[in-house]
């Protein structure tokens, strides 16, 4: 059996109708997982799931707004009803409604970031991990950011939330490790996604960023997806509580 085989595994990936989340879902499906595509828009979920099925994979779409606890509960319940118990949870969905100095962020925007980016991860883990433990193990992957490792002039609240993701992974890895549940983070650098479009489409920001990256370019969603497959599979079976930085070398040189 391949170290990267995910056959018979059920993988729930939030924020998976585009960008990093979609790439993770597509690659996990290629490795045999039955994947749940989830975002706020049901039509978008169905479209991506259909594309995976056309390629021979197994996928369904379940809409969910991560801001609402009852929708998170329904997401997990519907996944279990339609595909079976969750083996792999990928917490990818996040938001950032504000770009600028922390001094000026409105209270409502700050609270929204914390509630969505930290709260939804915490709640999804509460919903999914006990079942993994009962069945002998599982894997949780939280998509964080190098923003959680560095100071920033314009992404303060978002960066705080992404640093919290890393601590959630460490805490839960300690709590659930004896039950063979592994919890890890991936911290991407600048990736060519719609979420980061304001950064990589701005020529000044783009050039400033890639000049600090030893590889002299930004990343692509598939370059994060491969790491997610590793962490979900037997290849990552002795890896837990870690943050895997995938940033073209930016944090070691910038």
N, C-alpha and C positions, 0 to 999 in steps of 0.2 A: 504493500500500500504506500502511495506517495505521502511524504511528510506533509504535503499541502492539501491532501484530500479532505474535502468537506462533505462528502456524500452522506446523505441522510440527515445532515444538520439543518436545523431551522434557524435562519438568521434574520433578525429584525433590525432594519437600518432606518433611522430617522433622517429627515432631510435628504431623501435619496432620489428625488426626481431630476436632479441636476448636479453638476460639479463633483466634488469629492464623494458625496454620498452615493450618487449614481454610479460612479466608477467602482466604488467598493461593492455595491450590489451586483453589478454586472460581472465583476471578477469572481466574487464568491459563488455566483450562479455557475460560472464556467468551471469552478472546482467542485461542483456537485451540490451546493447548498440549495435548499428551498428558501427563497428570500421574500421578505415583505418590504415592499416599496411604500414609503410613507412621507407625506408632506401635507400641507393644508388643503391642497386642491385634489379632489378625487379623480377628476379627469386626467390630470397630469400623472397621478399614481398609476392609473389604469394603462395609460399610454406607454410608460416605461416598462411596466410589468409585461405588457403584450409584446414589446420588443424583445425582452429576455426570453419569453416563451417561443417566439419565432426563431430564436437562435438555438433552441433545444433545451433551454433552462426551465426551471420551475419558479414561478413568481406570482404573487398576488399584490394588489394595491389596497391599502387601508389609509384613508385620510385621517390626519390628526393635527390639531393645533397644540403644540407643546406647552402653551401658556395655561392650559386648562387641565386640572388634575383628572376630571371625569373622562376627558378624551384620552388621556394617557392610560387610564384604567381600561377603557374600551379597546384601545389599540392592542394591549396585551391580551385581553380576553378574546378578541376576534382572531388574533394570530393563533392562539391556542386552539380555538374552535375549528379553524380552517386548515391549519397545517400541523398542529401538534405543539408540544412544549418547546419553549425557546432554548436553544443551545448557545446561540451567539447574539449578543446585544451590542449594536453599534450606535452610540449616542453622538450623532453628527449635527443635528439641527441646532442652530443658534441664531442670534440676531444681534445687530448693532445699529440702533437708531440714531446714534450721535457720533460725530467726528469733530473733535476739537478738545481744548483743554478741560481738565476735570473741574476747574473752578466754575466753568460756565454750564456744565451739564444740568438740565432740569431734573428735579427730584423724580418726576414721573419716568423719565428716560432711564435714570440710574436704577430705579426699582424694577423697571421692565427687563433690563439686561440681567440683573441678578436673579429675578424670578424665573426667566426663561432659560438662561444659560447654565445656572447652577441648580435651580429648583427642579427643572425637568430631568436632569441627569440623576439627581438624588432620588426622585420619585420613581423613575423607570427602573433604577437598580433595586429599589425596595420591592417593586412588583415582580421583577424577573429573576433575581438572584436566588431567592429561596427555592424555587422550582428547580433551578440548575443544581443546587446543593442536594436536593432530595434524590436526583437522578444520577448523582456521582460526579458532577462537575459541569463546567461551562466556561465561557469566555465573555468578558465585557471589554469593549474598546471605546474609549472616549476620545473624540477628535478635539484636541485642544488647539494650541497655537504657540509659536515662539513669542507671541506677545505676552504670554504668561511667564516668560523667563527674563524679559528685558523691560527697562523703563520706556515710557512712550509719552510724547507730547500731545498726541491726538486721539489715542485709543484707550484712555485710562480705565473706564468702567469695563470695557470689553476685556482688556488685559487682566484686570482683577478677576473676572469670571473665569478666564482661561487658566490662571494660576490656581484657582480653586478646583478646577477639574483635575489637576495633577494631584492635589491633596486628597480629593475624593478617591482617586485610584489607589493611592498609598493606603488610606484608611481601610477601604473595602478589601484590598488585597490581604491585609493583616486579618481582618475579621473573617473572611471567607476562604482563605487559603487552606485551612484544615479540611474543608469540604471540596477541595479541588476546583474551586472557582477562581479563575485568574482575572485580574482587572488591570488594564494598562491604558496609557494615553499615547496618542500620536500628536506631535507638535509640528505642524507644517510651517514652513516659511511662506513666502508669497507664492500663491498658486493661481494659475489662470482659470478663475471661476467667476461667475456672475457676482458672487458675494464680495469678491475683492476687486471688481472691475474698476472702481474709482481709483484704486491704487495703480494697477498695471496699465490702465489706459491713459493715465496722466504721464506724459513724457518725462517731466522733471522727477516725479516720484519714482518712476520706473528706473531711470538711469541712476538715481541716487541709491536705489536698492540693489540693482545688479552689480554696481561697482563694488559693493561690499561682499558680494557672494563670490567665493572662489570659482564657482562654475560659470559665473558671468551670465546667468539667465535665471528666470523664474521657473517654478515647477509646473508640472502638468498633473491633472487629477489621478491618472493611472499610477503616477509615481508614489502616491499615497495609498492607493488601493492594494498594491503589492504588500506593503507593510501590514495592512489590515488582514489580508489572507494569512500571512505568517503568524500574526498574533492569535488568530482564530483557530489555527490548525495545530496538528501534532508538532509541527516545526517549532512552535512557540510554547510548548508544554512546560518548560522550566522558566518561563519569563512571566513575572507578575510584579505589580506595583511600580512599573517603570514608565518613563516618558521617553518615547523614541522620537528624536528630533530629526526631521527630514526637511532641510532648508537650504540645500546647495552649499552648505558650509557657512551660512551667514552668521550664526551665533559664535563661531570660533574665530571669525576674522573681522566682523563688523565692530 
